[in-house]
């Protein structure tokens, strides 16, 4: 597990998103139009990693990545051996 600051994690997400957007040949302008998220917000996100969560959901949806958002926190890691053992009993 890499230790990163929240800002570093946010920037890494933005970097991966930009790479995905480009690989799908989607421009920021068309993403803005299709998602309803302002162009300036998308530019800021890709350069800093800062974006409102609802805006992130909208742009992920446009790129067909809803499952990535829905999977957040779906399978939390156990915090203790007791949690592992309890999960195995169910």
Secondary structure, DSSP 8 states (H G I E B T S, - for coil): -----HHHHHHHHHHHHHHHHHHTT--HHHHHHHH---HHHHHHHHHH----HHHHHHHHHHTT-HHHHHTTTTT---SSHHHHHHHHH-
